[in-house]
Amino acid sequence: MNENNAKWYAIHTRSRFEQKVFEGLRGKDLEAFLPRVQVMSRRKDRRKKIHIPMIPGYVFVRSILTPEDYYPIIKTTGVVRIVSFKGKPVPANEEEIASLMILDGTDRTVQNRAYMKKGDRVMIMEGPLKGLVGFYLHHKGKSDRVVVSVDLLKRSVAVEIEDWALEKVSF
């Protein structure tokens, strides 16, 4: 394969199959990339640092996508499809892949979660208010603090909290 013509393509995977797809592609001698980030696990009994996919549901593969490359990629266990536009696979932006490679494996706070908008139900996941459910009001300035309205005894209390301590919930 001519490395100069190879481009990175995003592969959409089955839910929680990122690692299996990554290993499957590597096992076929394909250059694959699974950007991961280090986080603290949320187990009840203990907390430890684990690596999770930075972009859940996606793995990247570098290829010139000849038919000889294409079919082994899409036949890899866990692959749903190659991200395409109008039926034609679209290469990822090289600079974005380079940026993901820099972030890969770091424990920097990489926020990749459900987009929250005013009125969304959220649960506080950390700190003294852990377990409280409220409504997302707004992001406070340029900090990573948000304001959450908590209905308590039929009174609404606005609480300022770090956004990483929230998780969007649906009931």
QUIBEL-V249241 format. One record per backbone hydrogen bond with DSSP energy under -0.5 kcal/mol. CO is the residue of the C=O (numbers start at 1). NH is the residue of the N-H. Records with the same first field share a line. If there is no record, write none. Layout:
# QUIBEL-V249241
CO: NH  NH
This chain:
# QUIBEL-V249241
1: 3
2: 5  6
3: 6
7: 63
8: 92
9: 61
10: 12  83
11: 59
12: 80  81
14: 17
17: 21
18: 22
19: 23
20: 24
21: 25
22: 26
23: 27
24: 28
25: 28  30
26: 29
30: 32
31: 62
33: 35  60
35: 54  55
36: 105
37: 52
39: 50
46: 43
48: 41
50: 39  52
52: 37
55: 58
57: 13
59: 11
60: 33
61: 9  63
62: 31
63: 7
66: 69  70
67: 71
69: 73
70: 74
71: 75
73: 76
76: 79
78: 14
81: 12
83: 90
85: 88
87: 89
88: 85
89: 91
90: 10
93: 97
94: 98
95: 99
96: 100
97: 101
98: 102
99: 103
100: 104
103: 106
106: 38
108: 110
109: 111
110: 112
117: 120
120: 136
121: 169
122: 134
123: 125  167
124: 131
127: 130
129: 132
132: 124
134: 122
135: 149
136: 119
138: 147
139: 141
140: 143  145
144: 163
145: 140
146: 148  161
147: 137  138
148: 150  159
149: 135  151
150: 152  157
152: 155
155: 152  157
157: 150  159
159: 148
161: 146
162: 165
163: 166
165: 125  126
167: 123
